[in-house]
């Protein structure tokens, strides 16, 4: 079967969001353009890495371009705080994610690949880009303006931090019924010396 690429050159919307209660959330990356919507399921860690790298790339672009590229500064609150678009139909689950800068268009390109059965391709995104159409997994390709990418970063950071509170001793998430803290099992160092 041939690879299916969901390509958005000028998206109206590129957001992340969740479905479910904290501790049981399912994370999604969603893109919309001209009434077409693509939703990709991802892990919290993938979303965290994507937002971190996008923020770093935007900061580097602003520093290196010296005003040649209009890159907005970091923002705390996203412009788009609306829920994910419905119906929420998962196209695929994210595997590898690649980020590139298209200098001719002045846009960031985010490409999300579906989980692949081939472990070599899963470990190296460059192999995904060079794979034949029959061997490559489906993908989502989104071309973002720096402002859209900055808004995605702000929303991603908000979505990630809105989960369960962290234990002040071990840093692990605390569920509604509490949790077993590994620092409280007799091997805990004293808090105050």
C-alpha positions, 0 to 999 in steps of 0.5 A: 500500500502506498504512503499517505501524506496529509499535507498542510501548506497554509493551515488555519489551525495547528494545535495539541490537546487531550481527551480524558481525565488527568492520568488517563489522557490521550494526547493529540496533534490536530491540523485544519485547513479549508475544512480538512482536519487531521488528528494524530495521537501522540505520547505526552513525552513526544509532545513535550519534546516537540514543543521544546525543540520548536521553542529552541528553533524559534529562539535560534531563528530570532537570534541568527536572523537578526531581524531578517525573519519576523519571529515573535517572542515566547508567549505564556498564553496561546491565542487559540485555546479552543477545544480540539475540532470534532469529530476527533478521528485518529488518522494514526499514532505518531512515531518519529517526528522531524522538524525543518526550516524552509528558508524559501517560504519562511516557514517551519515544517513539522513532519509526523510519521506513523509508527512503523513496523520497521525498527530501523526506520523508527530509530532513524527519521532520515530513513523514513524520508528516503524510504520508497512510497510502498515502505514508508508509513503514513505521515502528517506534514505541516508548514507553519509560520513562526507565529503559528509555531510559537502559539503551538509551543504555548498551548503545548506547554499549557496542555502538558502542565495541566495534568496531575500534580507532581509529588514534592518529594519524588516528582512523580505524578500523584493520582486522585487516590494518592501514590506510593512515593519511592522516597518514602520507603525507608531509603529516603534521605532526610529533607533537612540536615 
